Amino acid sequence: MLKIILSVLILFFTLFNPHSSGADTTPLTLKATFILKFIGFVEFNKKPSVYQIGYMGSPETYAEFSQVILSKEQKKLKFEVIHLTPKSDLSLFNILYFEGDQFPSHLAMKDVQGLIISDNINGLAKGAIINFITTDETMGFEINNKKAQDLGIKINSRLLNLAKRVIQ
């Protein structure tokens, strides 16, 4: 069993290695790459023909984020990245990513049915399903599987096993 878990970990982190594409690695580039890989481990209520990704952050980081996402577009997966404003209708997106303190109020999140991802220190408490965390110079993530299930999103057990923390 330990060999299987180690094999999955090695495979997962090999897939998430942005160096394999020769890209410059920044924390945001790594997060964008992770988000693309998360899609393969998440089952949405209805698989979209185009994944609409809403990004809430500065214009500079939005440009970097969308460039990474769109450069990795594959034949079977198409993406549209939209820079969110406080007035954006969050219910229109399959995936929402909130950078740092850019997390909206709970009231704005009430109609969201998509995968909510953040890198806020209290991301899961604020309503994220997946939250990036950095400990000892390494990046990982935590998952609120209960919130995912409440929204009808199924997260593959392999991804749950890789999380640093899972709320069931």
C-alpha positions in Angstrom: 0.0 0.0 0.0 2.8 2.4 0.9 4.4 1.7 -2.5 1.2 2.7 -4.3 0.9 5.9 -2.3 4.5 6.8 -3.0 4.0 6.0 -6.7 1.0 8.3 -6.9 2.9 11.0 -5.1 5.8 10.8 -7.5 3.5 10.7 -10.5 1.5 13.7 -9.2 4.5 15.9 -8.5 6.1 14.9 -11.8 3.0 16.0 -13.6 3.0 19.3 -11.7 6.6 20.1 -12.4 6.6 23.3 -14.5 10.3 22.8 -15.2 9.4 20.0 -17.6 8.0 22.6 -20.0 10.9 25.0 -19.5 8.7 27.6 -18.0 10.0 30.2 -15.5 8.7 29.1 -12.2 7.0 31.5 -9.9 4.5 30.6 -7.2 1.7 31.8 -9.4 2.9 29.8 -12.3 3.0 26.7 -10.1 -0.5 27.4 -8.8 -1.9 27.8 -12.3 -0.3 24.5 -13.3 -1.7 22.8 -10.2 -5.2 24.2 -11.1 -5.0 22.7 -14.6 -4.0 19.3 -13.1 -6.8 19.5 -10.5 -9.3 19.4 -13.3 -8.3 15.8 -14.1 -9.1 14.8 -10.5 -12.4 16.6 -10.1 -15.8 15.5 -11.5 -18.1 18.4 -12.1 -22.0 18.0 -12.1 -21.8 18.8 -15.8 -18.6 18.7 -17.8 -18.2 22.0 -19.6 -17.0 22.2 -23.2 -15.1 25.3 -22.2 -13.8 25.8 -18.6 -14.6 29.3 -17.5 -12.0 30.3 -14.9 -12.6 33.4 -12.9 -9.5 35.1 -11.4 -9.6 37.6 -8.6 -6.3 39.4 -8.2 -4.2 42.2 -9.5 -4.0 42.9 -13.2 -0.3 42.0 -13.3 -0.8 38.6 -11.7 -4.0 38.1 -13.8 -1.8 38.5 -17.0 0.7 35.9 -15.7 -2.0 33.5 -14.6 -4.1 33.6 -17.8 -0.9 33.3 -19.9 0.0 30.0 -18.1 -3.5 28.6 -18.3 -4.0 29.4 -22.0 -0.5 28.2 -23.0 -1.3 24.8 -21.6 -4.7 24.4 -23.3 -5.1 20.9 -24.7 -7.1 19.4 -27.5 -9.8 18.1 -25.2 -9.8 20.9 -22.7 -10.5 24.5 -23.6 -10.2 27.4 -21.2 -11.4 31.0 -20.9 -9.9 33.1 -18.1 -11.8 36.2 -16.9 -10.4 38.8 -14.6 -13.1 39.2 -11.9 -14.3 42.5 -10.4 -16.3 42.9 -7.2 -19.5 43.1 -9.3 -18.8 39.9 -11.3 -21.5 37.2 -11.2 -19.5 34.4 -9.6 -22.2 31.8 -10.5 -21.2 31.8 -14.1 -17.8 30.2 -13.6 -16.7 26.5 -13.4 -13.6 27.4 -11.5 -12.9 30.5 -9.3 -9.4 31.4 -8.1 -9.0 34.0 -5.4 -5.5 35.3 -4.9 -4.5 36.2 -1.3 -6.9 38.6 0.4 -9.1 39.0 -2.7 -11.7 36.6 -1.3 -15.3 37.9 -1.6 -17.8 37.9 1.1 -19.9 34.9 1.9 -22.9 36.7 0.5 -21.3 37.0 -3.0 -20.5 33.2 -2.8 -24.0 32.0 -2.1 -24.9 31.0 -5.7 -21.4 29.6 -6.7 -21.6 26.1 -8.0 -18.0 25.8 -9.3 -14.6 24.7 -7.9 -13.4 27.5 -5.5 -9.7 27.7 -5.1 -7.7 30.2 -3.1 -4.3 30.8 -1.4 -5.7 32.7 1.6 -4.5 31.7 5.0 -8.2 31.1 6.0 -9.3 30.0 2.5 -11.2 26.9 3.6 -13.0 28.8 6.4 -14.0 31.5 3.8 -15.5 29.0 1.5 -12.8 27.6 -0.7 -12.8 23.9 -1.7 -9.1 23.8 -2.4 -6.7 26.2 -0.7 -3.0 26.5 -1.5 -0.7 26.5 1.6 3.0 27.1 1.9 5.0 25.5 4.7 8.7 25.4 5.1 9.2 26.8 1.5 7.1 24.0 0.0 3.7 24.4 -1.6 0.9 22.1 -0.9 -2.9 22.3 -0.7 -5.8 21.5 1.6 -9.3 20.4 0.6 -12.7 20.9 2.0 -14.3 17.8 0.6 -17.6 18.4 2.5 -18.0 21.8 0.7 -17.2 20.0 -2.6 -19.8 17.3 -2.0 -22.4 20.0 -1.0 -21.9 21.6 -4.4 -22.1 18.2 -6.2 -18.4 18.2 -7.0 -16.6 14.9 -6.6 -12.9 14.9 -5.8 -10.9 11.8 -6.7 -9.5 10.0 -3.7 -6.0 10.2 -5.2 -6.1 14.0 -5.0 -7.6 13.8 -1.5 -4.7 11.5 -0.4 -2.2 14.2 -1.7 -3.7 17.0 0.3 -1.9 18.2 3.5 -5.4 18.4 5.2 -8.9 17.2 4.2 -12.1 18.3 5.8 -14.7 15.5 5.4 
